[in-house]
Amino acid sequence: MIKLHKNEELVLFDGVCNLCDHSVQFIIKHDKKNRFRFTTLQGKTAQPIIKSFNIDTDKTDSILLYTPNNKLYTKSSAALKIASKLSFPICALAIFLIIPKFIRDAVYDYIARNRYQWYGKKEACMIPTKALKNKFLE
């Protein structure tokens, strides 16, 4: 399993999804404490996490958040936990964690199911710039 520093969390995302790519860019822009690292669901770093938590990548239309204490958040919980650690006012979105998970995840699943149709899909995973290379794991 991957070792993270106690202040770091790992965002696993669909590397060919345009919406996911834009979300990662948004997180980077608003991650003032340099807390997040990133890897694609298709990458080497993600594989032990996916296996450990029995994630079926064929059925997972989700961003995942892996924490240093070996906890994995999925779907709306991952998105809102990430938002909670970003700069203000984005961190205020964490208030939506009070909404029952099944309701939040229903909205999340609807967006996830339609993300390729609405935002498109890439032929290959994004390649980070030299300036951002240290934020990405294989």
GIDASUL-V696256 format. One record per helix or strand. SS is the DSSP state (helix for helix, strand for strand). FROM is the first residue (numbers start at 1). LEN is the number of residues. If there is no record, write none. Layout:
ss-><SS:SS>
from-><FROM:FROM>
len-><LEN:LEN>
//
This chain:
ss-><strand:strand:helix:strand:helix:strand:strand:helix:helix:helix:strand:helix:strand>
from-><9:17:18:36:44:64:72:75:90:101:121:133:136>
len-><5:1:13:5:9:4:3:10:9:19:1:3:1>
//
